[in-house]
Amino acid sequence: MITFVLIGVLVAGGTFLIQQRSLVKVIFGLSLWSHAANFILLSAGVAAWRAEPLADRTAAADAADPLPQAFVLTAIVITMAVTVFMLALAMIGHNDDTRRMPETGEVHDR
Amino acid sequence: MNGGVLPFSIALLGLLVAVTPLVTRLLGRASGWPLAAAYLGVAALLAPAAGRVLDGEPVTWSRAWFPALDSSFALRADGLGVVFAAIALVIGAVVLAYATSYLGEGRQTSFYWLMTAFTFAMVGLVLADDLVLLFLCWELTSLASFLLIARSGTSAEGASMRTLLITGLGGLFLLAAVAAIVARLGTTSLHEVLDSPVWAEDPAFATLVAVLVGLAAFTKSAQVPFHVWLPDAMAAITPVSAYLHAAAVVKAGIFLMLRFSPALHDVVAWNVLLVVGGLLTALVGGFTAIRQQDLKKLMACSTVSQLGFITAAIGVGTYHALAAAVLHTIAHALFKSGLFMMVGVVDGAAGTRELTRIPRLVSQMPVSFAVMVLGCASMAGIPPMLGFLSKEELLAAYGETPGGQLAGVVALAVGALGAVMTFVYCGRVVFGSFVDGTSDREIKPVSPVMIGMAALPIVVGLPLALAVGVLDTTVGAATQAAVGGPLEDPIHLALWHGFTLELFISVGIIAVGALLVANRRRLTPFVDGRRLAPDSATVIGAIRDGLARVGDLAARGVRADHPSRHVSINTAAVSVVLLGGVIAVRDDLAAQPLQDNLMRPFDAVVLVLMALSVLGVAVSRTRLAATLCLSGVGILATAQIMALGAPDVGLTQLLVESLTIIVIMLVLQKLPTTFGNPRRDGHSRLLARIGLSVLSGVAMAAGTWALTSRRPRSDVAMYYLEEGPVETEGANIVNTILVEFRALDTLGELAVLAMAGVAVVAVLSSLRHEYLDPPPAKNRWYVKPPEVTLTGKGTTAYRAIHRTWPNTVPLQLMVRFAAPVLVVISAYLFWRGHNAPGGGFIAALVGSAIVALMYLSTSRDRQLGRPRLPLFLIGGGILIAVASGLWGLLAKGSFLEPLHAEALGQHWTSSMVFDLGVYLGVLGLFLMTVNLLGTSEGEAPAPGEEWTRERVDEAFEGELPGPMDTVRGERADDHPGSRVGVRTHHVSQGVPPREVGR
């Protein structure tokens, strides 16, 4: 039950931040959403079983579901990649206001 | 018979596509010669098979392909296939040879590469005996022709897009036809489809397919109303026009109609569509050609008109008419490719293609004049050229138009009118470009290779017409394929075939035409300058703008450059649906209660701290404070993950969190210190945001409560827990899932990582330096370093504040000690990943931590590693991962299936190689990130520092003296003359390039 509330808190914080003008805040909001999504995935593995899924130390009867863990591990690294990409966007022009598009210096001759 | 030579030839052409970049690297523009020789080699390879085909024995080859579609990679050479393949290869060879002199110096890789790709697709198309294969090759020819036109630069952008729009539309028609046929007949085999009795039995279905196939062919062959793309496409260079618009792409449409003719020639809709459309096209094309002032566009319009003649003959559908269509296809491919190349010769000599501005070339270029006269004579249908013979055959064919004698007479009359127009514009070409000119422009010499190659296909038409009997079997075999059965009587072609009606009409056409050409000056006012109809660009532009306006209206509700609007709408929608759903099923949930023992006291501690951290991120005014709170969230998430029994995930989360915070700090130094004031947006908006946040949070929590934790562990979980360690001999089940069971997912994830790294380079390299890192004078958020007034320059206090280097000494000392230890830890984590928490990701993140430490310990921004190292690491990682997958495919027959072995008392598995690929990819991404995002801001980079843009360019180009001044789509190589970029010092150091003069 507590995990569900935790998910709610993270999602609410993420939603609030994602609606802001600053791209850095949006990125932070996305980070909170990612944490929430990861916990939703782990929750799908049912939190009643919490022993590490290491075959040589834990009996299968106690072990946590390893599949959501593999998904979440993948998701964490992808989140890092997306965050890095968005941070690069935020840095452009040394200004991260999303309502003011950065100039690019491109000249369209059409 | 077994036609192994067919796939072999196509594979050879595919190989040619692959090696062309190498050839152009070695030979530059002269690559046309070996490629032309290769084309002729493939043609020679196909010749024995073609011989058997002409003897009436089709050559076939087939392999299973797409079993789910019941489709096979089936090839079948019949008369049509042989004729069109020969046209594509032989004319292609001539055009490639011509291009060696036409093109400018340089590699010209894209031209040769696309030309070979096009030929590959075209030969595949004409030899295909499977509807799916046919469709794929058809689309490939569309794409290749689009790219060939688009490569001509900015001026061709609009034209190439219009071409793609129209031919793409045709592709959809063909796809619909193929889908309808496969759904109805249940087979994708082309010859079975054509032999099916359904065409006679089900007129409605036959009509549907006839219209779809006809429209598809119309788009490719530029028939009214789809003809507009062809004159437009003249933006492409002349060799492209000569090949695409005489021999290849437009002939693909003709081929499609002939290919389906056996099934459809008795369908009334087919006859009407093709005859009416074709003759209308012949008239429209002829009329616009007469009015054209640009020589090349005139040729384009004449192509439209000639294709109209062929289409109408195919529509007539009798075997004489089909024979005439085949013969005129051959004749047109010869004379029109030559004439297009002659336009290039005239253009080269006069420097213009405007008829009014071309000087009198006849006296200086008599050979070219003779070639042009012969080519135009063939097009105009003057004996003894091949074009005369085919034109006569066409006229005879129109007389056989189904639907009564009146239809035949009308078709014949319209055809004759079209032929008169042809004669007139041929006269315009010859006299306009060589005789009538009054301009005194300088006439430049033209390479004899160009004139020779242009002359070749034209001059061949002369002996071919005199001894036209040699074409009897070829045309006969092709006609037989187009009729779909044995011929009533064998084809017998002869230049002289008695005093027939067509001969008299021909004489009349020539007489009227000659009269009009002789009086061309009096006709000039009639044809010049008046616009009767809007041109293609205007029409398509208007359609596109209209559609864009509709789309604009539809998107107005959700579209915004900043994300908050559509994110808000989507989040609200999801939340409402989820919450509504939970409320709706609340009674059913009681039947399936939550599992026991879901909570631990520790969870409550995390929740409280997490709520405080999240609140901190949300309300922080300064960026630094928000980042600190965010790192708190990350650490707490790690703790909660560990508490849920996921050590691998926890380790990953911890390392990713640390590295992400470092990257955020790097970026923050370039951004304002505080966020904007949230109250600026108004009180009500703030309330709305909070309301939506609470709604979404409640909905997600309720959704997770309703949808998870209501069953014991899943069957999949139990399978992994019980069978995983046995199958993989690895104890760390999560790691074995990542690298063995679901390695394809992990490969996809690696690709996402790589793409993010490449995308950062791509985005940042599309901005000019001053917009990426604006100088402090133009950046109103720039904060100058505080001025600390300290007396005594030699004092410790002064050094501590003003010199960065002494400040970094402790960290540098620590790195010397810590880095080797971390290397060992990273290697150990990598090695033990299969059995204990660790593996490629975690080990790579530890490796990235070394990178981060080294970067942070330098006294100012310095690039770590060689400039291109990150991209090599990323690319190498993916290659290694894919290679380990292919290894599994070869050894075990399944992509990414791991191999296991026991050696040296250890268990070894090939999934460790895969994990190595993951390791390199992650490390490359992080190295790239610190190098690109960590650049410092300020007036000018200190020695050893670089601007962001320069770093980005160096990540791709290698060491540079300064940032390049290119933007999206440009490369340093694009400016060889002006040297903007790689070698100029103007941008980086303010030294202007040397100029001519004193």
Interface residues (C-beta under 8 A of the other chain):
Chain A: M1 I2 T3 F4 V5 L6 I7 G8 V9 L10 V11 A12 G13 T15 F16 L17 I18 Q19 Q20 R21 S22 V24 K25 V26 F28 S31 L32 H35 A36 N38 F39 I40 L42 S43 A44 G45 V46 A47 A48 W49 R50 A51 E52 P53 L54 A55 D56 R57 A60 A63 A64 D65 P66 L67 Q69 A70 V72 L73 T74 I76 V77 I78 T79 M80 A81 V82 T83 V84 F85 L87 A88 L89 A90 M91 I92 G93 H94 N95 D96 D97 T98 R99 M101 P102 E103 T104 G105 E106 V107 D109 R110
Chain B: T154 E157 G158 D561 H562 P563 S564 V567 S568 T571 L594 Q595 D596 N597 L598 M599 R600 D603 A604 V606 L607 M610 A611 V614 L615 V617 A618 R623 A626 L630 V633 G634 A637 Q640 I641 A643 L644 G645 A646 P647 D648 V649 T652 Q653 V656 L659 T660 V663 I664 V667 L668 K670 L671 P672 F675 G676 P678 D681 R689 I690 L692 S693 V694 S696 G697 V698 A699 M700 A701 A702 T704 W705 T708 S709 R711 P712 R713 S714 V716 A717 M718 Y720 L721 E722 G724 P725 A731 N732 I733 V734 I737 L738 R742 D745 T746 E749 V752 L753 M755 A756 G757 A759 V760 V763 L764 S766 L767 R768 E770 Y771 L772 D773 P774 N779 W781 Y782 N835 A836 P837 F841 V922 L925 T929 L932 L933 E937 T948 V967 R968
